[in-house]
Amino acid sequence: MSRHLKVGERIVRTEALHGGITAEMRRLTVGTRDGGTRDLVLRSFVDPFYVEHAEDWLNREAGALALLTGTGVPAPGLVAVDPTAARCAYPSLLMTHLAGRTVLDDEGSETRVPLLARQLVAIHALRPFPKLATSLEQGRPPLAAPGVCGVDDRRHRRASNGRRRGGTGRGDRRDSQARACGRAGTRRGRLHPYG
């Protein structure tokens, strides 16, 4: 953890956050060199069921947070991610703290729904894949951007051609990877244009 703090900073307090369903959430208050504080949030998958899925989920979350940086959409900033628990006790993601509170009931929904709708418009207005956006504007079918998901365009074409014919493409391992890639939304921790 200390390698992600600035020189002279240290963790002065931790607090369990409530509302996390799949992971334990802790607010880490960091004391700064000038005597102030700043907050980080550590999201850790500790339940064995969620640990099994943590690598994929944390890579997706890290990719989404990185994508949202500088967009104006309120989101925490990514500090670090350890999706396989190589350095942490559990698979974890460290991010900046975003002020607010978790609301799980209908209290104030008349006010929240329009705010959420505006946020969804802002999120869906993002264009994370320039090559994909250009191909859509030019009327070409949106094949995967090379290197984005780790499955090349030929595999995507074979899988999608097979689906159009009602079959499964050639039926080999590569086609199943392309189909899985198209459903999964990410491969190798990077966002996928179909997901």
Solvent accessible surface area in square Angstrom, and as a share of the most:
residue,aa,sasa,rsa
1,M,83,0.37
2,S,88,0.57
3,R,148,0.54
4,H,62,0.28
5,L,25,0.12
6,K,136,0.57
7,V,123,0.70
8,G,52,0.50
9,E,23,0.10
10,R,161,0.59
11,I,63,0.32
12,V,67,0.38
13,R,138,0.50
14,T,79,0.46
15,E,65,0.29
16,A,51,0.39
17,L,46,0.23
18,H,160,0.71
19,G,32,0.31
20,G,40,0.38
21,I,140,0.71
22,T,40,0.23
23,A,11,0.08
24,E,78,0.35
25,M,38,0.17
26,R,95,0.35
27,R,53,0.19
28,L,7,0.03
29,T,16,0.09
30,V,0,0.00
31,G,12,0.12
32,T,33,0.19
33,R,179,0.65
34,D,131,0.68
35,G,69,0.67
36,G,32,0.31
37,T,89,0.52
38,R,69,0.25
39,D,46,0.24
40,L,1,0.01
41,V,8,0.05
42,L,33,0.16
43,R,46,0.17
44,S,14,0.09
45,F,1,0.00
46,V,46,0.26
47,D,62,0.32
48,P,112,0.71
49,F,116,0.48
50,Y,51,0.19
51,V,54,0.31
52,E,135,0.61
53,H,62,0.28
54,A,0,0.00
55,E,92,0.41
56,D,59,0.30
57,W,86,0.30
58,L,0,0.00
59,N,32,0.17
60,R,79,0.29
61,E,43,0.19
62,A,11,0.08
63,G,18,0.17
64,A,39,0.30
65,L,14,0.07
66,A,58,0.45
67,L,60,0.30
68,L,29,0.15
69,T,98,0.57
70,G,83,0.80
71,T,53,0.31
72,G,74,0.71
73,V,14,0.08
74,P,80,0.50
75,A,30,0.23
76,P,29,0.18
77,G,26,0.25
78,L,62,0.31
79,V,47,0.27
80,A,20,0.15
81,V,52,0.30
82,D,17,0.09
83,P,25,0.16
84,T,81,0.47
85,A,32,0.25
86,A,86,0.67
87,R,179,0.65
88,C,51,0.30
89,A,93,0.72
90,Y,99,0.38
91,P,8,0.05
92,S,4,0.03
93,L,0,0.00
94,L,7,0.03
95,M,11,0.05
96,T,50,0.29
97,H,53,0.24
98,L,88,0.44
99,A,91,0.70
100,G,71,0.68
101,R,172,0.63
102,T,78,0.45
103,V,41,0.24
104,L,139,0.69
105,D,83,0.43
106,D,118,0.61
107,E,104,0.47
108,G,33,0.32
109,S,33,0.21
110,E,141,0.63
111,T,93,0.54
112,R,67,0.24
113,V,92,0.53
114,P,61,0.39
115,L,89,0.44
116,L,105,0.52
117,A,50,0.39
118,R,146,0.53
119,Q,67,0.30
120,L,98,0.49
121,V,107,0.62
122,A,41,0.32
123,I,70,0.36
124,H,143,0.64
125,A,69,0.53
126,L,44,0.22
127,R,145,0.53
128,P,53,0.34
129,F,32,0.13
130,P,100,0.63
131,K,137,0.58
132,L,26,0.13
133,A,15,0.12
134,T,58,0.34
135,S,12,0.07
136,L,98,0.49
137,E,119,0.54
138,Q,110,0.49
139,G,68,0.65
140,R,129,0.47
141,P,96,0.60
142,P,48,0.30
143,L,51,0.25
144,A,2,0.02
145,A,11,0.08
146,P,93,0.58
147,G,49,0.47
148,V,26,0.15
149,C,0,0.00
150,G,23,0.22
151,V,3,0.02
152,D,47,0.24
153,D,36,0.19
154,R,151,0.55
155,R,59,0.22
156,H,11,0.05
157,R,111,0.41
158,R,55,0.20
159,A,1,0.01
160,S,23,0.15
161,N,56,0.29
162,G,0,0.00
163,R,124,0.45
164,R,180,0.66
165,R,177,0.65
166,G,72,0.69
167,G,37,0.35
168,T,75,0.44
169,G,21,0.20
170,R,144,0.53
171,G,50,0.48
172,D,40,0.21
173,R,173,0.63
174,R,84,0.31
175,D,0,0.00
176,S,48,0.31
177,Q,33,0.15
178,A,2,0.01
179,R,41,0.15
180,A,40,0.31
181,C,0,0.00
182,G,25,0.24
183,R,181,0.66
184,A,37,0.29
185,G,9,0.08
186,T,8,0.05
187,R,62,0.23
188,R,165,0.60
189,G,24,0.23
190,R,106,0.39
191,L,47,0.24
192,H,6,0.03
193,P,24,0.15
194,Y,85,0.32
195,G,76,0.73
